[in-house]
Amino acid sequence: MGLGLLEARVNDAVSTISTTPALTLDGLVKSFGNTKAVRSVSIDLAPGELLAILGPSGCGKSTLLRLIAGLERPDAGRVLLGERDVTGRPAHRRRIALVPQEGALFPHLTVAQNVAFGLPGAARLFGLHRAGERREVRRLLDLLHIADLADRMPAEISGGQAQRVALARALACDPELVLLDEPFSALDASLRHSVRTDIRATLRELGVAAIVVTHDQEEALSLADRVAVMQAGRIVQVGTPDEVYRSPVDSGIAEFVGHAVVLPGLCVAGCVSSCLGDIAVDALDGAGSVMVRPEQILVLPPTPGLPSGQVEQVTFFGHDADVHVRLDSGELVVARIQGDLPRGRVSLQVRGSGCFYPAA
Ligand code: ATP
């Protein structure tokens, strides 16, 4: 074989490897009686990608995870792992690890034994009594910063530590895909941050694709490479966290993915006239509503020519504050600011562009 042909084959092979998704969902449908829990969901996951599925309670997130894991059979559609169609395979033959909400550790096994239990086949059976000495177990415990807990029982560790152990056990079976179902919901805010950071770093280090299901927008935006917003059984928007936050496809998603100020307005030549003045948008002419984020609204001393009003309430969070301003035109607008807390009379100015949603 000539060198040129060999090179071409190697390039072909490399591009096949890099373009085959880790997971493909193709038109998945699942109903329970009259409840349509999942309605034709299709999405790809790149190798090593972390996808967050974000949606309100009851929108079908857990059902979708269970379909991927093989714990439910779809009414229609396919699940592919790499190029393999696994739709008809039982859960234990999919190389997919599911980390449930509460971690669900075995209470009678130590931390190291819990992790060793995730090891495949014989390694698990022969490994339990000397679990803490196993290289794979120690590596996972190290990666998740819980090496010093190896000999403790689950009842002797905190909720955040238990979540790390649950992930280590899931990763021990060398899965192609990890599914995390609301993994941080039982943790308090400060613990959530550190567990989230470690879990993300560990998945990155091991290059495993993962899906995390959550109803917490901050969690989804801060954790994932891409966010899929789910509503009533459908994925209604997929994008990077930045895209989904800055350009939500409708005002409902805007209000779900963070705080939003949504105002009626008329769009003419890329500019919406609203009670907050003129706001630049990328949209066609017509009536509808314009959305800006509260942090885009500057609160200034009273300034002629700018919309003005009275501060009605200030909610202080430490790093920033919400300022509720009743405009002279009657609307109540919430701006998010940092620095000195304003009182009395103020003017408002929108910084940057907004999103425009034409009236239906
Ligand atoms: P949450 O965030 O509250 O866990 P979710 O987005 O994960 O909600 P699912 O648990 O997937 O939502 O439920 C989607 C819909 O399907 C809901 O209306 C739920 O009541 C229904 N459902 C889920 N599992 C079953 C089941 N086994 N039998 C009947 N209905 C079900």
Boltz pocket constraint, residues with backbone or C-beta under 6 A from the ligand:
constraints:
  - pocket:
      binder: B
      contacts: [[A, 32], [A, 35], [A, 36], [A, 37], [A, 55], [A, 56], [A, 57], [A, 58], [A, 59], [A, 60], [A, 61], [A, 62], [A, 63], [A, 64], [A, 215]]
      max_distance: 6.0
